[in-house]
Amino acid sequence: MALGAMGAHALKEKISADNIQIFETAVRYHFYHTLALVFISYLIKNDSSKFLKLSAWFFIAGIILFSCSLYFLALRPLMGISKDEMKGIGAITPFGGMSFILAWLMLTVATLKSKKN
């Protein structure tokens, strides 16, 4: 919530519209997948399957790799970092997206396996 509010108010006059959009994407994915983690923490209390645990770890990895890389890219101008200095960060973002996909896949597998039991 705080990151979203910061993006909506404090950053609008400090970074470009493109960077605001990048920041808002990072916040949105961060928020959705944090909710998924809360849901998984509830499920793990009743079923601590390896698939639920893997799902949680992939969600955490996705938040770090996807959202945090986008935060850095969006806030780069405020940090005084050139585009050339940040080339590697943009290459990390797809690994975060893949982590999110794997997290949802592991959650699906955990759900299907729990229905069989």
DRENLUM-944304 format. One record per residue: z, y, x of N, C-alpha, C, O in turn; residue number from 0. Coordinates in steps of 0.1 Angstrom, whole numbers. Atoms other than C-alpha are relative to their C-alpha. Layout:
% DRENLUM-944304
@n_c3:Z | n_c2:Y | n_c1:X | ca_c3:Z | ca_c2:Y | ca_c1:X | c_c3:Z | c_c2:Y | c_c1:X | o_c3:Z | o_c2:Y | o_c1:X | num:NUM
...
//
This chain:
% DRENLUM-944304
@n_c3:0 | n_c2:-12 | n_c1:8 | ca_c3:0 | ca_c2:0 | ca_c1:0 | c_c3:0 | c_c2:12 | c_c1:9 | o_c3:-7 | o_c2:22 | o_c1:6 | num:0
@n_c3:-1 | n_c2:-12 | n_c1:-9 | ca_c3:9 | ca_c2:24 | ca_c1:28 | c_c3:-13 | c_c2:3 | c_c1:7 | o_c3:-17 | o_c2:14 | o_c1:8 | num:1
@n_c3:13 | n_c2:-2 | n_c1:-7 | ca_c3:-23 | ca_c2:18 | ca_c1:46 | c_c3:-11 | c_c2:5 | c_c1:-9 | o_c3:-19 | o_c2:14 | o_c1:-5 | num:2
@n_c3:9 | n_c2:-5 | n_c1:10 | ca_c3:-43 | ca_c2:23 | ca_c1:15 | c_c3:2 | c_c2:15 | c_c1:-4 | o_c3:-7 | o_c2:23 | o_c1:-5 | num:3
@n_c3:-3 | n_c2:-14 | n_c1:3 | ca_c3:-25 | ca_c2:56 | ca_c1:7 | c_c3:-4 | c_c2:9 | c_c1:12 | o_c3:-9 | o_c2:20 | o_c1:10 | num:4
@n_c3:4 | n_c2:-7 | n_c1:-12 | ca_c3:-30 | ca_c2:67 | ca_c1:43 | c_c3:-15 | c_c2:3 | c_c1:0 | o_c3:-20 | o_c2:14 | o_c1:3 | num:5
@n_c3:14 | n_c2:-1 | n_c1:0 | ca_c3:-67 | ca_c2:60 | ca_c1:40 | c_c3:-5 | c_c2:10 | c_c1:-11 | o_c3:-15 | o_c2:17 | o_c1:-9 | num:6
@n_c3:4 | n_c2:-8 | n_c1:11 | ca_c3:-70 | ca_c2:77 | ca_c1:7 | c_c3:3 | c_c2:15 | c_c1:2 | o_c3:-4 | o_c2:24 | o_c1:-4 | num:7
@n_c3:-4 | n_c2:-14 | n_c1:-1 | ca_c3:-52 | ca_c2:109 | ca_c1:17 | c_c3:-1 | c_c2:6 | c_c1:14 | o_c3:-8 | o_c2:16 | o_c1:16 | num:8
@n_c3:-1 | n_c2:-6 | n_c1:-13 | ca_c3:-45 | ca_c2:115 | ca_c1:53 | c_c3:-13 | c_c2:-1 | c_c1:9 | o_c3:-15 | o_c2:8 | o_c1:17 | num:9
@n_c3:11 | n_c2:2 | n_c1:-8 | ca_c3:-77 | ca_c2:101 | ca_c1:68 | c_c3:-13 | c_c2:7 | c_c1:-5 | o_c3:-22 | o_c2:9 | o_c1:3 | num:10
@n_c3:12 | n_c2:-5 | n_c1:6 | ca_c3:-103 | ca_c2:117 | ca_c1:45 | c_c3:-6 | c_c2:12 | c_c1:7 | o_c3:-18 | o_c2:13 | o_c1:8 | num:11
@n_c3:5 | n_c2:-12 | n_c1:-7 | ca_c3:-105 | ca_c2:149 | ca_c1:65 | c_c3:-1 | c_c2:-2 | c_c1:15 | o_c3:-5 | o_c2:7 | o_c1:22 | num:12
@n_c3:0 | n_c2:2 | n_c1:-14 | ca_c3:-102 | ca_c2:133 | ca_c1:99 | c_c3:-11 | c_c2:-10 | c_c1:5 | o_c3:-14 | o_c2:-9 | o_c1:17 | num:13
@n_c3:10 | n_c2:9 | n_c1:-5 | ca_c3:-128 | ca_c2:106 | ca_c1:100 | c_c3:-12 | c_c2:0 | c_c1:-10 | o_c3:-11 | o_c2:5 | o_c1:-21 | num:14
@n_c3:12 | n_c2:-1 | n_c1:8 | ca_c3:-163 | ca_c2:102 | ca_c1:86 | c_c3:1 | c_c2:-9 | c_c1:-13 | o_c3:9 | o_c2:-18 | o_c1:-14 | num:15
@n_c3:0 | n_c2:8 | n_c1:13 | ca_c3:-171 | ca_c2:88 | ca_c1:51 | c_c3:-3 | c_c2:-15 | c_c1:3 | o_c3:2 | o_c2:-24 | o_c1:-3 | num:16
@n_c3:3 | n_c2:14 | n_c1:-4 | ca_c3:-186 | ca_c2:56 | ca_c1:68 | c_c3:13 | c_c2:-6 | c_c1:5 | o_c3:16 | o_c2:-18 | o_c1:2 | num:17
@n_c3:-12 | n_c2:6 | n_c1:-5 | ca_c3:-153 | ca_c2:51 | ca_c1:86 | c_c3:11 | c_c2:-2 | c_c1:-10 | o_c3:19 | o_c2:-11 | o_c1:-10 | num:18
@n_c3:-9 | n_c2:1 | n_c1:11 | ca_c3:-133 | ca_c2:57 | ca_c1:55 | c_c3:-4 | c_c2:-13 | c_c1:-8 | o_c3:5 | o_c2:-21 | o_c1:-12 | num:19
@n_c3:4 | n_c2:12 | n_c1:7 | ca_c3:-154 | ca_c2:29 | ca_c1:38 | c_c3:4 | c_c2:-12 | c_c1:8 | o_c3:9 | o_c2:-22 | o_c1:2 | num:20
@n_c3:-4 | n_c2:11 | n_c1:-8 | ca_c3:-147 | ca_c2:6 | ca_c1:67 | c_c3:15 | c_c2:-2 | c_c1:-1 | o_c3:20 | o_c2:-14 | o_c1:-3 | num:21
@n_c3:-14 | n_c2:1 | n_c1:2 | ca_c3:-110 | ca_c2:14 | ca_c1:65 | c_c3:4 | c_c2:-6 | c_c1:-13 | o_c3:13 | o_c2:-15 | o_c1:-14 | num:22
@n_c3:-3 | n_c2:5 | n_c1:13 | ca_c3:-109 | ca_c2:8 | ca_c1:28 | c_c3:-4 | c_c2:-15 | c_c1:-2 | o_c3:3 | o_c2:-22 | o_c1:-9 | num:23
@n_c3:4 | n_c2:14 | n_c1:1 | ca_c3:-127 | ca_c2:-26 | ca_c1:32 | c_c3:11 | c_c2:-8 | c_c1:7 | o_c3:16 | o_c2:-18 | o_c1:2 | num:24
@n_c3:-11 | n_c2:7 | n_c1:-7 | ca_c3:-100 | ca_c2:-36 | ca_c1:58 | c_c3:12 | c_c2:-1 | c_c1:-9 | o_c3:19 | o_c2:-11 | o_c1:-9 | num:25
@n_c3:-12 | n_c2:0 | n_c1:9 | ca_c3:-72 | ca_c2:-26 | ca_c1:34 | c_c3:-2 | c_c2:-9 | c_c1:-11 | o_c3:8 | o_c2:-17 | o_c1:-14 | num:26
@n_c3:3 | n_c2:9 | n_c1:11 | ca_c3:-88 | ca_c2:-44 | ca_c1:5 | c_c3:2 | c_c2:-15 | c_c1:4 | o_c3:9 | o_c2:-23 | o_c1:-3 | num:27
@n_c3:-1 | n_c2:14 | n_c1:-4 | ca_c3:-92 | ca_c2:-77 | ca_c1:24 | c_c3:14 | c_c2:-4 | c_c1:5 | o_c3:19 | o_c2:-15 | o_c1:2 | num:28
@n_c3:-13 | n_c2:2 | n_c1:-5 | ca_c3:-58 | ca_c2:-73 | ca_c1:40 | c_c3:9 | c_c2:-3 | c_c1:-12 | o_c3:18 | o_c2:-12 | o_c1:-12 | num:29
@n_c3:-8 | n_c2:1 | n_c1:12 | ca_c3:-42 | ca_c2:-68 | ca_c1:5 | c_c3:-2 | c_c2:-14 | c_c1:-7 | o_c3:7 | o_c2:-21 | o_c1:-10 | num:30
@n_c3:3 | n_c2:12 | n_c1:7 | ca_c3:-60 | ca_c2:-97 | ca_c1:-12 | c_c3:6 | c_c2:-13 | c_c1:7 | o_c3:12 | o_c2:-22 | o_c1:1 | num:31
@n_c3:-4 | n_c2:12 | n_c1:-8 | ca_c3:-52 | ca_c2:-122 | ca_c1:16 | c_c3:15 | c_c2:0 | c_c1:2 | o_c3:21 | o_c2:-11 | o_c1:5 | num:32
@n_c3:-14 | n_c2:0 | n_c1:0 | ca_c3:-16 | ca_c2:-111 | ca_c1:18 | c_c3:6 | c_c2:-6 | c_c1:-13 | o_c3:15 | o_c2:-13 | o_c1:-12 | num:33
@n_c3:-4 | n_c2:6 | n_c1:13 | ca_c3:-13 | ca_c2:-119 | ca_c1:-19 | c_c3:-1 | c_c2:-16 | c_c1:1 | o_c3:7 | o_c2:-23 | o_c1:-4 | num:34
@n_c3:3 | n_c2:14 | n_c1:-1 | ca_c3:-28 | ca_c2:-153 | ca_c1:-11 | c_c3:11 | c_c2:-7 | c_c1:8 | o_c3:16 | o_c2:-18 | o_c1:5 | num:35
@n_c3:-11 | n_c2:5 | n_c1:-8 | ca_c3:-1 | ca_c2:-158 | ca_c1:16 | c_c3:13 | c_c2:-1 | c_c1:-8 | o_c3:20 | o_c2:-11 | o_c1:-6 | num:36
@n_c3:-12 | n_c2:1 | n_c1:8 | ca_c3:26 | ca_c2:-150 | ca_c1:-8 | c_c3:0 | c_c2:-12 | c_c1:-10 | o_c3:10 | o_c2:-19 | o_c1:-11 | num:37
@n_c3:2 | n_c2:11 | n_c1:8 | ca_c3:12 | ca_c2:-175 | ca_c1:-32 | c_c3:2 | c_c2:-14 | c_c1:7 | o_c3:9 | o_c2:-23 | o_c1:2 | num:38
@n_c3:-1 | n_c2:12 | n_c1:-8 | ca_c3:10 | ca_c2:-202 | ca_c1:-5 | c_c3:15 | c_c2:-2 | c_c1:4 | o_c3:19 | o_c2:-13 | o_c1:4 | num:39
@n_c3:-14 | n_c2:2 | n_c1:-4 | ca_c3:46 | ca_c2:-195 | ca_c1:6 | c_c3:8 | c_c2:-6 | c_c1:-12 | o_c3:17 | o_c2:-14 | o_c1:-10 | num:40
@n_c3:-6 | n_c2:5 | n_c1:12 | ca_c3:56 | ca_c2:-203 | ca_c1:-30 | c_c3:-3 | c_c2:-15 | c_c1:-1 | o_c3:5 | o_c2:-24 | o_c1:-4 | num:41
@n_c3:5 | n_c2:14 | n_c1:1 | ca_c3:35 | ca_c2:-235 | ca_c1:-30 | c_c3:7 | c_c2:-9 | c_c1:11 | o_c3:10 | o_c2:-21 | o_c1:8 | num:42
@n_c3:-6 | n_c2:8 | n_c1:-11 | ca_c3:49 | ca_c2:-247 | ca_c1:4 | c_c3:14 | c_c2:-4 | c_c1:-3 | o_c3:19 | o_c2:-14 | o_c1:3 | num:43
@n_c3:-14 | n_c2:4 | n_c1:3 | ca_c3:84 | ca_c2:-248 | ca_c1:-10 | c_c3:0 | c_c2:-13 | c_c1:-7 | o_c3:10 | o_c2:-21 | o_c1:-6 | num:44
@n_c3:1 | n_c2:13 | n_c1:8 | ca_c3:73 | ca_c2:-277 | ca_c1:-33 | c_c3:-9 | c_c2:-10 | c_c1:7 | o_c3:-7 | o_c2:-22 | o_c1:5 | num:45
@n_c3:9 | n_c2:9 | n_c1:-6 | ca_c3:46 | ca_c2:-292 | ca_c1:-11 | c_c3:-4 | c_c2:6 | c_c1:14 | o_c3:-12 | o_c2:15 | o_c1:15 | num:46
@n_c3:3 | n_c2:-5 | n_c1:-13 | ca_c3:45 | ca_c2:-287 | ca_c1:26 | c_c3:-11 | c_c2:-7 | c_c1:7 | o_c3:-10 | o_c2:-12 | o_c1:19 | num:47
@n_c3:11 | n_c2:8 | n_c1:-6 | ca_c3:12 | ca_c2:-304 | ca_c1:32 | c_c3:-6 | c_c2:8 | c_c1:12 | o_c3:-5 | o_c2:20 | o_c1:13 | num:48
@n_c3:6 | n_c2:-6 | n_c1:-12 | ca_c3:-7 | ca_c2:-298 | ca_c1:64 | c_c3:-11 | c_c2:10 | c_c1:-4 | o_c3:-14 | o_c2:19 | o_c1:3 | num:49
@n_c3:11 | n_c2:-9 | n_c1:4 | ca_c3:-36 | ca_c2:-282 | ca_c1:44 | c_c3:6 | c_c2:13 | c_c1:-5 | o_c3:-1 | o_c2:23 | o_c1:-3 | num:50
@n_c3:-6 | n_c2:-13 | n_c1:4 | ca_c3:-13 | ca_c2:-256 | ca_c1:29 | c_c3:4 | c_c2:8 | c_c1:12 | o_c3:2 | o_c2:20 | o_c1:13 | num:51
@n_c3:-4 | n_c2:-7 | n_c1:-12 | ca_c3:1 | ca_c2:-248 | ca_c1:63 | c_c3:-12 | c_c2:5 | c_c1:8 | o_c3:-12 | o_c2:16 | o_c1:13 | num:52
@n_c3:12 | n_c2:-5 | n_c1:-7 | ca_c3:-34 | ca_c2:-246 | ca_c1:78 | c_c3:-6 | c_c2:12 | c_c1:-7 | o_c3:-11 | o_c2:21 | o_c1:-1 | num:53
@n_c3:5 | n_c2:-11 | n_c1:8 | ca_c3:-45 | ca_c2:-224 | ca_c1:50 | c_c3:8 | c_c2:13 | c_c1:3 | o_c3:2 | o_c2:24 | o_c1:5 | num:54
@n_c3:-8 | n_c2:-12 | n_c1:-3 | ca_c3:-16 | ca_c2:-200 | ca_c1:57 | c_c3:-4 | c_c2:6 | c_c1:14 | o_c3:-5 | o_c2:18 | o_c1:16 | num:55
@n_c3:3 | n_c2:-4 | n_c1:-13 | ca_c3:-24 | ca_c2:-199 | ca_c1:94 | c_c3:-14 | c_c2:6 | c_c1:1 | o_c3:-17 | o_c2:16 | o_c1:8 | num:56
@n_c3:13 | n_c2:-6 | n_c1:0 | ca_c3:-61 | ca_c2:-192 | ca_c1:87 | c_c3:0 | c_c2:13 | c_c1:-7 | o_c3:-8 | o_c2:22 | o_c1:-3 | num:57
@n_c3:-1 | n_c2:-13 | n_c1:7 | ca_c3:-52 | ca_c2:-164 | ca_c1:63 | c_c3:6 | c_c2:10 | c_c1:10 | o_c3:1 | o_c2:21 | o_c1:11 | num:58
@n_c3:-6 | n_c2:-9 | n_c1:-10 | ca_c3:-30 | ca_c2:-149 | ca_c1:90 | c_c3:-10 | c_c2:4 | c_c1:11 | o_c3:-12 | o_c2:16 | o_c1:15 | num:59
@n_c3:10 | n_c2:-3 | n_c1:-10 | ca_c3:-58 | ca_c2:-152 | ca_c1:116 | c_c3:-11 | c_c2:9 | c_c1:-6 | o_c3:-16 | o_c2:18 | o_c1:1 | num:60
@n_c3:10 | n_c2:-8 | n_c1:6 | ca_c3:-83 | ca_c2:-137 | ca_c1:92 | c_c3:5 | c_c2:14 | c_c1:-2 | o_c3:-3 | o_c2:24 | o_c1:1 | num:61
@n_c3:-5 | n_c2:-14 | n_c1:1 | ca_c3:-61 | ca_c2:-107 | ca_c1:85 | c_c3:0 | c_c2:7 | c_c1:14 | o_c3:-4 | o_c2:18 | o_c1:15 | num:62
@n_c3:-1 | n_c2:-6 | n_c1:-14 | ca_c3:-56 | ca_c2:-101 | ca_c1:123 | c_c3:-14 | c_c2:2 | c_c1:5 | o_c3:-18 | o_c2:13 | o_c1:9 | num:63
@n_c3:14 | n_c2:-2 | n_c1:-6 | ca_c3:-93 | ca_c2:-107 | ca_c1:133 | c_c3:-9 | c_c2:9 | c_c1:-9 | o_c3:-16 | o_c2:17 | o_c1:-3 | num:64
@n_c3:9 | n_c2:-8 | n_c1:9 | ca_c3:-110 | ca_c2:-92 | ca_c1:102 | c_c3:5 | c_c2:14 | c_c1:-2 | o_c3:-1 | o_c2:24 | o_c1:2 | num:65
@n_c3:-5 | n_c2:-13 | n_c1:4 | ca_c3:-89 | ca_c2:-65 | ca_c1:89 | c_c3:4 | c_c2:9 | c_c1:12 | o_c3:1 | o_c2:21 | o_c1:13 | num:66
@n_c3:-5 | n_c2:-8 | n_c1:-11 | ca_c3:-73 | ca_c2:-53 | ca_c1:122 | c_c3:-12 | c_c2:5 | c_c1:8 | o_c3:-12 | o_c2:16 | o_c1:13 | num:67
@n_c3:11 | n_c2:-5 | n_c1:-7 | ca_c3:-107 | ca_c2:-52 | ca_c1:139 | c_c3:-7 | c_c2:11 | c_c1:-7 | o_c3:-12 | o_c2:21 | o_c1:-1 | num:68
@n_c3:6 | n_c2:-11 | n_c1:7 | ca_c3:-120 | ca_c2:-30 | ca_c1:111 | c_c3:9 | c_c2:12 | c_c1:0 | o_c3:3 | o_c2:23 | o_c1:1 | num:69
@n_c3:-9 | n_c2:-11 | n_c1:-2 | ca_c3:-89 | ca_c2:-8 | ca_c1:113 | c_c3:-4 | c_c2:7 | c_c1:13 | o_c3:-5 | o_c2:20 | o_c1:14 | num:70
@n_c3:3 | n_c2:-6 | n_c1:-13 | ca_c3:-97 | ca_c2:-3 | ca_c1:150 | c_c3:-13 | c_c2:7 | c_c1:0 | o_c3:-15 | o_c2:18 | o_c1:5 | num:71
@n_c3:14 | n_c2:-6 | n_c1:1 | ca_c3:-134 | ca_c2:4 | ca_c1:143 | c_c3:1 | c_c2:13 | c_c1:-8 | o_c3:-5 | o_c2:23 | o_c1:-4 | num:72
@n_c3:0 | n_c2:-12 | n_c1:8 | ca_c3:-126 | ca_c2:29 | ca_c1:116 | c_c3:8 | c_c2:12 | c_c1:6 | o_c3:4 | o_c2:23 | o_c1:5 | num:73
@n_c3:-9 | n_c2:-10 | n_c1:-6 | ca_c3:-99 | ca_c2:47 | ca_c1:135 | c_c3:-4 | c_c2:4 | c_c1:14 | o_c3:3 | o_c2:12 | o_c1:21 | num:74
@n_c3:5 | n_c2:-2 | n_c1:-13 | ca_c3:-118 | ca_c2:47 | ca_c1:168 | c_c3:-1 | c_c2:15 | c_c1:3 | o_c3:4 | o_c2:20 | o_c1:14 | num:75
@n_c3:1 | n_c2:-15 | n_c1:-3 | ca_c3:-126 | ca_c2:85 | ca_c1:166 | c_c3:13 | c_c2:7 | c_c1:2 | o_c3:14 | o_c2:16 | o_c1:10 | num:76
@n_c3:-14 | n_c2:-6 | n_c1:-2 | ca_c3:-89 | ca_c2:94 | ca_c1:162 | c_c3:6 | c_c2:-4 | c_c1:13 | o_c3:15 | o_c2:3 | o_c1:18 | num:77
@n_c3:-6 | n_c2:4 | n_c1:-13 | ca_c3:-81 | ca_c2:74 | ca_c1:193 | c_c3:-7 | c_c2:5 | c_c1:12 | o_c3:-3 | o_c2:2 | o_c1:23 | num:78
@n_c3:8 | n_c2:-5 | n_c1:-11 | ca_c3:-107 | ca_c2:91 | ca_c1:213 | c_c3:-8 | c_c2:-11 | c_c1:8 | o_c3:-10 | o_c2:-10 | o_c1:20 | num:79
@n_c3:7 | n_c2:12 | n_c1:-6 | ca_c3:-126 | ca_c2:58 | ca_c1:220 | c_c3:-14 | c_c2:1 | c_c1:-4 | o_c3:-17 | o_c2:2 | o_c1:-16 | num:80
@n_c3:14 | n_c2:-1 | n_c1:3 | ca_c3:-163 | ca_c2:58 | ca_c1:223 | c_c3:-5 | c_c2:-14 | c_c1:-6 | o_c3:2 | o_c2:-24 | o_c1:-5 | num:81
@n_c3:6 | n_c2:12 | n_c1:6 | ca_c3:-186 | ca_c2:33 | ca_c1:205 | c_c3:-2 | c_c2:-11 | c_c1:11 | o_c3:0 | o_c2:-23 | o_c1:8 | num:82
@n_c3:3 | n_c2:9 | n_c1:-10 | ca_c3:-195 | ca_c2:17 | ca_c1:238 | c_c3:13 | c_c2:-8 | c_c1:5 | o_c3:13 | o_c2:-19 | o_c1:8 | num:83
@n_c3:-13 | n_c2:6 | n_c1:-4 | ca_c3:-158 | ca_c2:10 | ca_c1:246 | c_c3:5 | c_c2:-10 | c_c1:-11 | o_c3:14 | o_c2:-18 | o_c1:-8 | num:84
@n_c3:-4 | n_c2:9 | n_c1:11 | ca_c3:-154 | ca_c2:-8 | ca_c1:212 | c_c3:-10 | c_c2:-11 | c_c1:-4 | o_c3:-8 | o_c2:-17 | o_c1:-14 | num:85
@n_c3:10 | n_c2:10 | n_c1:4 | ca_c3:-184 | ca_c2:-31 | ca_c1:212 | c_c3:5 | c_c2:-14 | c_c1:-2 | o_c3:1 | o_c2:-20 | o_c1:-12 | num:86
@n_c3:-6 | n_c2:13 | n_c1:2 | ca_c3:-163 | ca_c2:-62 | ca_c1:216 | c_c3:8 | c_c2:-2 | c_c1:-13 | o_c3:8 | o_c2:-13 | o_c1:-18 | num:87
@n_c3:-8 | n_c2:1 | n_c1:12 | ca_c3:-141 | ca_c2:-54 | ca_c1:186 | c_c3:-9 | c_c2:-4 | c_c1:-12 | o_c3:-5 | o_c2:-12 | o_c1:-20 | num:88
@n_c3:9 | n_c2:4 | n_c1:11 | ca_c3:-170 | ca_c2:-56 | ca_c1:162 | c_c3:-5 | c_c2:-14 | c_c1:0 | o_c3:-7 | o_c2:-20 | o_c1:-11 | num:89
@n_c3:4 | n_c2:14 | n_c1:-1 | ca_c3:-179 | ca_c2:-90 | ca_c1:175 | c_c3:11 | c_c2:-10 | c_c1:-5 | o_c3:9 | o_c2:-21 | o_c1:-8 | num:90
@n_c3:-12 | n_c2:8 | n_c1:5 | ca_c3:-144 | ca_c2:-103 | ca_c1:164 | c_c3:0 | c_c2:-1 | c_c1:-15 | o_c3:4 | o_c2:-11 | o_c1:-20 | num:91
@n_c3:-1 | n_c2:0 | n_c1:15 | ca_c3:-148 | ca_c2:-94 | ca_c1:127 | c_c3:-6 | c_c2:-12 | c_c1:-7 | o_c3:1 | o_c2:-17 | o_c1:-16 | num:92
@n_c3:5 | n_c2:12 | n_c1:6 | ca_c3:-170 | ca_c2:-123 | ca_c1:118 | c_c3:9 | c_c2:-13 | c_c1:1 | o_c3:9 | o_c2:-21 | o_c1:-8 | num:93
@n_c3:-10 | n_c2:11 | n_c1:-2 | ca_c3:-144 | ca_c2:-147 | ca_c1:132 | c_c3:11 | c_c2:1 | c_c1:-10 | o_c3:16 | o_c2:-9 | o_c1:-15 | num:94
@n_c3:-10 | n_c2:-2 | n_c1:11 | ca_c3:-119 | ca_c2:-132 | ca_c1:108 | c_c3:-6 | c_c2:-4 | c_c1:-13 | o_c3:2 | o_c2:-10 | o_c1:-21 | num:95
@n_c3:6 | n_c2:4 | n_c1:13 | ca_c3:-143 | ca_c2:-137 | ca_c1:79 | c_c3:-1 | c_c2:-15 | c_c1:-1 | o_c3:2 | o_c2:-21 | o_c1:-11 | num:96
@n_c3:1 | n_c2:15 | n_c1:-1 | ca_c3:-148 | ca_c2:-174 | ca_c1:90 | c_c3:15 | c_c2:-5 | c_c1:-2 | o_c3:16 | o_c2:-16 | o_c1:-9 | num:97
@n_c3:-13 | n_c2:4 | n_c1:2 | ca_c3:-110 | ca_c2:-177 | ca_c1:91 | c_c3:4 | c_c2:1 | c_c1:-15 | o_c3:11 | o_c2:-8 | o_c1:-20 | num:98
@n_c3:-3 | n_c2:-2 | n_c1:14 | ca_c3:-107 | ca_c2:-164 | ca_c1:55 | c_c3:-7 | c_c2:-12 | c_c1:-8 | o_c3:-1 | o_c2:-18 | o_c1:-16 | num:99
@n_c3:8 | n_c2:11 | n_c1:7 | ca_c3:-134 | ca_c2:-190 | ca_c1:44 | c_c3:8 | c_c2:-13 | c_c1:2 | o_c3:9 | o_c2:-21 | o_c1:-7 | num:100
@n_c3:-7 | n_c2:12 | n_c1:-3 | ca_c3:-115 | ca_c2:-218 | ca_c1:62 | c_c3:13 | c_c2:0 | c_c1:-8 | o_c3:18 | o_c2:-11 | o_c1:-12 | num:101
@n_c3:-13 | n_c2:-1 | n_c1:7 | ca_c3:-82 | ca_c2:-206 | ca_c1:46 | c_c3:-2 | c_c2:-4 | c_c1:-15 | o_c3:6 | o_c2:-12 | o_c1:-20 | num:102
@n_c3:3 | n_c2:3 | n_c1:14 | ca_c3:-97 | ca_c2:-208 | ca_c1:11 | c_c3:-4 | c_c2:-15 | c_c1:-1 | o_c3:0 | o_c2:-21 | o_c1:-11 | num:103
@n_c3:4 | n_c2:14 | n_c1:0 | ca_c3:-112 | ca_c2:-242 | ca_c1:19 | c_c3:12 | c_c2:-9 | c_c1:1 | o_c3:13 | o_c2:-19 | o_c1:-6 | num:104
@n_c3:-12 | n_c2:8 | n_c1:-2 | ca_c3:-79 | ca_c2:-256 | ca_c1:31 | c_c3:9 | c_c2:1 | c_c1:-12 | o_c3:15 | o_c2:-9 | o_c1:-16 | num:105
@n_c3:-7 | n_c2:-1 | n_c1:12 | ca_c3:-62 | ca_c2:-242 | ca_c1:0 | c_c3:-6 | c_c2:-8 | c_c1:-11 | o_c3:1 | o_c2:-14 | o_c1:-19 | num:106
@n_c3:7 | n_c2:8 | n_c1:10 | ca_c3:-88 | ca_c2:-259 | ca_c1:-22 | c_c3:3 | c_c2:-15 | c_c1:3 | o_c3:6 | o_c2:-22 | o_c1:-7 | num:107
@n_c3:-3 | n_c2:14 | n_c1:-4 | ca_c3:-83 | ca_c2:-292 | ca_c1:-3 | c_c3:14 | c_c2:-3 | c_c1:-4 | o_c3:17 | o_c2:-14 | o_c1:-10 | num:108
@n_c3:-14 | n_c2:2 | n_c1:3 | ca_c3:-45 | ca_c2:-289 | ca_c1:-7 | c_c3:2 | c_c2:-1 | c_c1:-15 | o_c3:9 | o_c2:-10 | o_c1:-19 | num:109
@n_c3:-1 | n_c2:1 | n_c1:14 | ca_c3:-49 | ca_c2:-283 | ca_c1:-44 | c_c3:-6 | c_c2:-13 | c_c1:-6 | o_c3:0 | o_c2:-19 | o_c1:-14 | num:110
@n_c3:6 | n_c2:12 | n_c1:5 | ca_c3:-72 | ca_c2:-312 | ca_c1:-49 | c_c3:8 | c_c2:-12 | c_c1:4 | o_c3:10 | o_c2:-22 | o_c1:-4 | num:111
@n_c3:-8 | n_c2:11 | n_c1:-4 | ca_c3:-50 | ca_c2:-335 | ca_c1:-29 | c_c3:13 | c_c2:-1 | c_c1:-8 | o_c3:18 | o_c2:-12 | o_c1:-11 | num:112
@n_c3:-12 | n_c2:0 | n_c1:7 | ca_c3:-19 | ca_c2:-325 | ca_c1:-48 | c_c3:-2 | c_c2:-5 | c_c1:-15 | o_c3:7 | o_c2:-10 | o_c1:-21 | num:113
@n_c3:3 | n_c2:5 | n_c1:14 | ca_c3:-36 | ca_c2:-332 | ca_c1:-82 | c_c3:-2 | c_c2:-15 | c_c1:0 | o_c3:1 | o_c2:-22 | o_c1:-10 | num:114
@n_c3:1 | n_c2:15 | n_c1:0 | ca_c3:-43 | ca_c2:-368 | ca_c1:-70 | c_c3:13 | c_c2:-6 | c_c1:1 | o_c3:15 | o_c2:-17 | o_c1:-4 | num:115
@n_c3:-14 | n_c2:6 | n_c1:-1 | ca_c3:-6 | ca_c2:-373 | ca_c1:-62 | c_c3:7 | c_c2:3 | c_c1:-13 | o_c3:19 | o_c2:-1 | o_c1:-14 | num:116
//
